[in-house]
Amino acid sequence: MLYKTKTGNNIEEKLRLLEISTRHRQLKDYIKEEKKKEKATTTIYKESKEIENFLNYITENKSADTLYICSIQQEKVKEYITLNTTNPKTQARRLSILRRFYNNLYTTAIKKGIQPERYGNPTTNLKITTSGANNRTSVLSVVALKEALYYLYQGYGLSKRQTEAYLKNRYRDIAIITLFVNSGLTLSELSALDYEDVEISYDIKQHLKDTEYLLFSKEENFPEKFLLTLLQNPNFYDDDYQITNTLLCPGCLLIWKAGNPRRVYINGITTATLLFYLIFERDLEEKTIPPLFLSLKNRRISDKAIENLISKYFSYYLHTKVTPSMLRDTHAKLFLNQNDDSYDVLAKRMGYKNSSYLKNRFGANNIDYDSDALGISMGIKSFY
């Protein structure tokens, strides 16, 4: 099974047109090589657009040979990276993309008998001054996160129009935000999830039937009361065998990259929010729609839509801007606190090759809050 590409936004057609229309044959070679790696089409397209902008900038919108591109001075590359932005994350992203491009350029040039190494690589040893921005972590306190979830589960504080929109997709939005906090997925990984990537219990279809039967015996607003009770007291339902084994059983997500799955285990409260969404809002009879999370148009929800819904809810409740990366960082801190600074386990969970990045990012920061206070008992370290 290959890494999934989004449907409904014609991204493959955009990439094909870019490959045909670009004046830079070096970019065409880059796209061909990236396709061989079975990389996500969206990622290839975004990187290719950035590379095209860079090549147009250094060649003044003209085509150029490989040796000219390799002979560009480092200062020129740095000038482009900082062009029209002071955001260190944007600059770091541009630099990362250009490094991959130049590595690919050198490999392709050598195969063709060109000797670009005599000019050097302009991205080698190039550093962007970020004033320590990459070492700072933007995380939510447990008090703030708990307050936001408390209001989200009830739809509290929304206008009449906002409430109408909330009622259409509340279980989807609750599941998405809870997943970010409890799984550490990236934005693209979450939006790329398919229904078949969710593993719950022995048989998800049978489990959904068991869940529907359980909910049929409860009051109409049981899901909201259930989540609010868990938020206040995570151990409240431990003695209820039926609820614990049906709604609070641990599950697993399969994150596909280059044809290989990474297993991300999720806890009981996350499983419960997914079950509520699948039962109340997701039409599982529609066999032609594989995405897990859908928009109102029954298409895979876009990265931008997820960013907007997170920003929307947290701006209502906390009056501050919150992004998916902040929720990912918050998950990392919660996990490290719950599991005794298990950097290697967290690196495997979040898809990093090793734990050095996490140690640099979180090692110097004191985790001064209790993750149990959030009602999120991770309990998943033993799976890794």
Steps between C-alpha positions, in 0.01 A plus 500: 500500500649833398502826690164657443445811290210733553209488261272779396761777470654391162851512647633233264384704200668812641827311541476359146442849355789641702731227371396573142500880515814575701795640305748341741603147402671464840158528662361237262779263607423574865129420459577172323737389777256596777220304333719189509517531880119460522483833680164669563391688187405807703849516652672466161282775355562746783876436494511530121318836507753628753790378285350661189470832686864469605623418148299789353653729763864411433464479121267799464226284347730340243618145451857423610741208484589288800850647547356852526252393768779325692723807476251726678655663805378409845397859567260485205337187641472662842349810339222287348437306822438825690305661215168653616504314832647527847334181620777256605281198424440617143871567453594159640246330271641677194855403594402137553332484158797663323742258665301206367491664157876555488572147621278367221658741252852380580403133473329551165784717363766241587296229324498721189876552512487856630737595784309746721713426808769745386259784579396370840149481644359842598271344763787326683559645847237766432327593822201720564502715812181423687578666833435174676149471357542134409598417856190656648197282534153640464277284715169546676475468873279221627265755656452680166468179299255350747291817493492501118396133484234557765341774287552309175313192624197723574523751215503770764525871415417475127263726313179363345665466158813345649289256701323382183838429337627337819207258520568376144859395571549506877607136537743534208653816646519348848671189360752705298604721792511207744713304249752784472536522877525124551693373198761757398412467131600768253233694314559312172502161676164565664332628184636200303340244735256256342225306675694177447801649683310484831539179699274462802458173685470177301261619228413868458168431324384271779634744757293779348189280524577428867547873558169586332324242715657649813405856402144391421455416868624843612343844498518713188777734618708221654813561280535861621445403864740208461784718366441773758505244782826351370653845478424562867572149627687267259450194722127544547394220263768248597250287692251485212617196303277563197603863456868433568521220243281664236572872512833521683696220335839603353535514124760553232549721194703400194701792361623421149820638354689363200284190510588415860264543798589657834276387783380775733312367801217707645338492842141446609367855487634542145337172396171619650501826300574306179216257570253783561607663171476177298157420639330839499658686205699271270301315235678164492263361237668720239767264369650743251623747764810366681601811704437487874421869548269662246395853417137603457540420129588139583861545394818451696536792737788727398797604712381860485152407626652316797723798581198729482280290727773473765566873482125569513421301813803604700455867409142474631598334825855617578520821294837393362626352175559126519645291216527123438874519571426646845269207575773262374754662735249481784459126436878455511524668840206306638651174377846570644351592836277192509772259386813617685675689220483211251651689206572189290141376533361845418730528195365171365145611576535836323692368200852631570803290407661560838435690821770769466256760365254439785776522760618832358146632484361379831799392707570843645137573580357412836165326479326663790148364464325171551367332186256293707321824586387518139324167519735349243664191638738400220571142608644407162875477556480123536386466137835626364 
